[in-house]
Amino acid sequence: MEQPKISIITVCLNSAKTIKDTIESVLAQTYTNYEYIIADGLSVDNTIDIIDSYIPQFEGKLTYYQRKDTGMYNAINDAIRKCQGDVIGILNSDDFYDKHTLEYVANEWVKHDDKKIVIVGDMVRVSRANEIIHRYHFTQSMIDRKCCFGHPAMFAGSEVYRSIGLYDESFRWAADGEWQYRAHDSADIKWVLCPVVFNNMREGGASDNIKYIKQWFKERVRMKRMHNKGTLFHIYLQESISVMRTILKNSIPKVLVKYIYRVRYR
């Protein structure tokens, strides 16, 4: 199979504090057959000025547009429709790639010779100062159990999106998980693990914020019920434990959180 063209999508809104690292991580890639699409939701800070300053360095590979959207997944879906690549990755505007990420993805694409493929790498959580907190190491057993993976460390063939559809915008927070369940349920989609770090994800996102915990709980319960992921009691128990974990993570010292995750993902 020929080397793939990889489409990278970043959706942003008032991301001036972080988007520089995001853009530079794409610019630094060792694999160069890609397109980079940035969808801005009408930022009022200097996000667009920062994007503009990088355009010459990408030599035509970076395009951006501004559009009022109805949420993150609405913006992602709109950008996916514009992609021309064989493989699509979603890079959040406060995250950044390892410099070899696209090279790893391209190698897996060629090796497996399958257009309906989802490629998942490891993910590192970093502090706002880019200090490593812990590494999520995903395993084959997670694929076998049809678990959800870190969305920022996932690349899917464009044929996968054409086959099972885009993200369900009725989910404000959990649309990526619902989409992954659909991909797991499709027998002709191949899941592949690449045991290297794809993405560095900054802490402080919506999934870490207790403010949104009630919405997260409701959406994850609905998502699991839609895809028959256990009895109602079992699902409520799972998500209650997840809620408690988030509350604890926001309550105990960061040093202890760091240690716990190191043990869990060692």
C-alpha positions as CSV (number, residue, x, y, z in Angstrom):
1,M,0.0,0.0,0.0
2,E,1.2,3.5,-0.8
3,Q,2.2,6.0,1.9
4,P,-1.1,7.6,3.1
5,K,-2.0,11.3,3.1
6,I,-2.9,12.1,6.7
7,S,-5.4,14.8,7.6
8,I,-5.0,16.5,11.0
9,I,-7.9,18.5,12.4
10,T,-7.7,21.1,15.2
11,V,-10.9,22.9,16.3
12,C,-10.3,25.9,18.5
13,L,-11.9,28.8,20.3
14,N,-9.9,31.5,22.1
15,S,-6.9,29.2,22.2
16,A,-4.1,31.8,22.1
17,K,-2.5,30.5,25.3
18,T,-1.9,27.0,24.0
19,I,-2.3,26.7,20.2
20,K,1.3,27.7,19.4
21,D,2.6,24.4,20.9
22,T,-0.2,22.5,19.0
23,I,0.8,24.0,15.7
24,E,4.5,23.6,16.2
25,S,4.1,19.9,17.0
26,V,2.5,19.4,13.6
27,L,5.2,21.5,11.9
28,A,7.9,19.4,13.5
29,Q,6.6,16.1,12.2
30,T,9.1,13.8,10.5
31,Y,6.4,12.6,8.1
32,T,5.4,15.3,5.6
33,N,2.5,13.9,3.5
34,Y,-0.3,15.6,5.4
35,E,-2.8,18.4,5.4
36,Y,-3.6,20.4,8.5
37,I,-7.0,21.9,8.9
38,I,-7.8,24.3,11.7
39,A,-11.5,25.2,12.4
40,D,-11.9,28.3,14.5
41,G,-15.2,29.0,16.2
42,L,-14.9,32.8,15.9
43,S,-12.2,33.5,18.5
44,V,-12.0,37.0,19.9
45,D,-8.4,36.7,21.3
46,N,-5.3,36.6,19.0
47,T,-5.7,32.9,18.0
48,I,-6.1,33.8,14.4
49,D,-3.0,36.1,14.4
50,I,-1.0,33.1,15.8
51,I,-2.3,30.8,13.1
52,D,-1.6,33.4,10.4
53,S,2.0,33.7,11.5
54,Y,2.6,30.0,10.8
55,I,1.0,29.7,7.4
56,P,4.2,30.4,5.4
57,Q,6.2,27.7,7.2
58,F,3.6,25.0,6.2
59,E,4.1,25.7,2.5
60,G,0.4,25.1,1.6
61,K,-0.3,22.3,4.0
62,L,-2.1,24.4,6.6
63,T,-5.5,25.9,5.9
64,Y,-7.9,27.4,8.4
65,Y,-11.4,28.9,8.4
66,Q,-13.7,30.6,10.9
67,R,-17.3,29.4,11.4
68,K,-19.8,29.7,14.2
69,D,-20.5,26.1,15.4
70,T,-22.9,24.5,17.8
71,G,-20.2,22.7,19.8
72,M,-16.9,20.9,19.5
73,Y,-18.2,17.8,17.7
74,N,-20.2,20.0,15.2
75,A,-16.9,21.7,14.4
76,I,-15.1,18.4,14.1
77,N,-17.7,16.9,11.8
78,D,-17.6,20.0,9.5
79,A,-13.8,19.7,9.3
80,I,-13.9,16.0,8.6
81,R,-16.1,16.7,5.6
82,K,-13.4,18.9,4.2
83,C,-10.6,16.3,4.7
84,Q,-8.9,14.8,1.6
85,G,-6.6,12.4,3.5
86,D,-6.6,8.6,3.8
87,V,-6.3,8.8,7.6
88,I,-7.8,11.4,10.0
89,G,-6.5,12.5,13.4
90,I,-8.1,15.0,15.8
91,L,-5.5,17.2,17.7
92,N,-7.0,19.4,20.4
93,S,-5.9,23.0,20.6
94,D,-4.2,22.5,23.9
95,D,-2.5,19.2,23.1
96,F,0.6,18.4,21.0
97,Y,2.0,15.4,19.1
98,D,5.3,13.6,19.5
99,K,7.4,14.5,16.5
100,H,7.3,11.0,15.1
101,T,3.5,10.5,15.5
102,L,2.5,10.8,11.8
103,E,5.4,8.5,10.8
104,Y,4.2,5.8,13.2
105,V,0.7,6.1,11.8
106,A,1.9,5.9,8.2
107,N,3.9,2.8,9.0
108,E,1.0,1.1,10.6
109,W,-1.2,2.0,7.6
110,V,1.2,0.5,5.1
111,K,1.9,-2.6,7.3
112,H,-1.8,-3.6,7.7
113,D,-2.9,-2.6,4.2
114,D,-6.5,-1.9,5.3
115,K,-8.4,1.3,4.7
116,K,-11.0,0.5,7.4
117,I,-8.5,0.8,10.2
118,V,-8.4,2.6,13.6
119,I,-4.8,3.2,14.9
120,V,-4.3,3.9,18.6
121,G,-1.1,5.0,20.3
122,D,-0.3,5.8,23.9
123,M,-1.1,9.2,25.4
124,V,0.8,11.3,28.0
125,R,-1.0,13.7,30.3
126,V,1.0,16.8,31.0
127,S,0.6,19.8,33.3
128,R,0.1,23.3,32.0
129,A,3.9,23.7,32.3
130,N,4.3,20.6,30.1
131,E,5.6,18.5,33.0
132,I,4.7,14.8,32.5
133,I,2.1,13.6,35.0
134,H,1.5,10.1,33.7
135,R,1.3,7.9,30.6
136,Y,-1.7,6.0,29.4
137,H,-0.5,2.7,28.0
138,F,-3.3,1.0,26.1
139,T,-3.4,-2.8,25.7
140,Q,-4.7,-5.5,23.4
141,S,-7.1,-6.6,26.1
142,M,-8.7,-3.2,25.9
143,I,-9.4,-3.8,22.2
144,D,-10.7,-7.3,23.0
145,R,-13.1,-5.8,25.6
146,K,-14.1,-3.0,23.2
147,C,-13.0,-0.2,25.6
148,C,-12.9,3.4,24.7
149,F,-9.5,4.9,24.0
150,G,-8.0,8.4,24.3
151,H,-9.5,10.3,21.4
152,P,-6.5,12.6,20.9
153,A,-4.3,9.5,20.4
154,M,-6.5,7.9,17.8
155,F,-6.3,8.0,14.0
156,A,-9.1,6.5,11.8
157,G,-9.2,5.8,8.1
158,S,-11.5,8.1,6.2
159,E,-13.3,5.0,5.0
160,V,-14.2,4.3,8.6
161,Y,-16.0,7.6,8.9
162,R,-17.8,6.9,5.6
163,S,-18.8,3.5,6.8
164,I,-20.2,4.2,10.3
165,G,-20.8,8.0,10.1
166,L,-19.5,11.0,11.9
167,Y,-19.9,12.0,15.6
168,D,-23.3,12.1,17.2
169,E,-23.8,15.8,18.0
170,S,-26.6,15.0,20.5
171,F,-23.6,14.1,22.8
172,R,-21.9,17.3,23.9
173,W,-19.2,15.5,25.9
174,A,-19.1,11.8,25.1
175,A,-19.5,11.7,21.3
176,D,-16.0,10.3,20.8
177,G,-16.8,7.4,23.1
178,E,-20.1,6.7,21.3
179,W,-18.3,6.8,18.0
180,Q,-15.7,4.3,19.2
181,Y,-18.4,1.9,20.4
182,R,-19.9,2.1,16.8
183,A,-16.5,1.3,15.4
184,H,-16.0,-1.6,17.8
185,D,-19.4,-3.0,16.8
186,S,-18.5,-3.0,13.0
187,A,-17.0,-6.4,12.2
188,D,-15.0,-5.1,9.2
189,I,-13.1,-2.3,11.1
190,K,-9.6,-3.3,12.3
191,W,-8.2,-1.8,15.5
192,V,-4.4,-1.6,15.8
193,L,-2.3,-0.6,18.7
194,C,1.0,1.2,18.3
195,P,2.8,1.1,21.7
196,V,4.5,4.5,21.4
197,V,3.4,8.0,22.5
198,F,1.2,9.7,19.9
199,N,-0.2,12.6,21.9
200,N,0.5,14.8,24.9
201,M,-2.7,15.9,26.5
202,R,-2.8,18.9,28.9
203,E,-4.7,18.6,32.1
204,G,-7.5,20.9,32.9
205,G,-9.9,19.9,30.1
206,A,-13.6,19.4,30.5
207,S,-13.2,15.8,31.5
208,D,-11.2,16.9,34.5
209,N,-13.6,19.6,35.6
210,I,-16.0,18.8,38.4
211,K,-18.2,21.5,37.1
212,Y,-19.2,19.3,34.2
213,I,-19.3,16.0,36.1
214,K,-23.1,15.7,36.1
215,Q,-23.3,16.1,32.3
216,W,-20.5,13.6,31.8
217,F,-22.3,11.1,34.0
218,K,-25.6,11.4,32.1
219,E,-24.0,11.2,28.7
220,R,-21.9,8.2,29.5
221,V,-24.8,6.3,30.9
222,R,-26.9,7.1,27.8
223,M,-24.0,6.1,25.5
224,K,-23.5,2.7,27.3
225,R,-27.2,2.0,27.3
226,M,-27.4,2.7,23.6
227,H,-24.7,0.1,22.9
228,N,-25.8,-2.5,25.5
229,K,-22.7,-2.3,27.7
230,G,-24.3,-4.0,30.7
231,T,-27.3,-3.8,32.9
232,L,-28.5,-0.4,34.1
233,F,-27.2,-1.2,37.6
234,H,-23.8,-2.2,36.2
235,I,-23.6,0.9,34.1
236,Y,-24.6,3.2,37.0
237,L,-22.0,1.5,39.2
238,Q,-19.2,1.9,36.6
239,E,-20.0,5.6,36.1
240,S,-20.4,6.3,39.8
241,I,-16.9,4.9,40.3
242,S,-15.7,7.2,37.5
243,V,-17.3,10.2,39.1
244,M,-15.6,9.4,42.4
245,R,-12.3,9.0,40.7
246,T,-12.6,12.5,39.1
247,I,-13.6,14.0,42.5
248,L,-10.6,12.4,44.2
249,K,-8.3,13.5,41.4
250,N,-9.3,17.1,42.0
251,S,-9.1,16.8,45.8
252,I,-5.8,15.1,46.6
253,P,-2.3,16.5,46.0
254,K,-1.0,16.3,42.5
255,V,2.1,14.4,43.6
256,L,-0.1,11.6,44.9
257,V,-2.2,11.6,41.7
258,K,1.0,11.4,39.7
259,Y,2.1,8.4,41.7
260,I,-1.2,6.6,41.5
261,Y,-1.3,6.9,37.7
262,R,2.3,5.7,37.4
263,V,1.4,2.6,39.3
264,R,-1.8,2.0,37.3
265,Y,-0.1,2.5,33.9
266,R,3.3,1.1,34.6
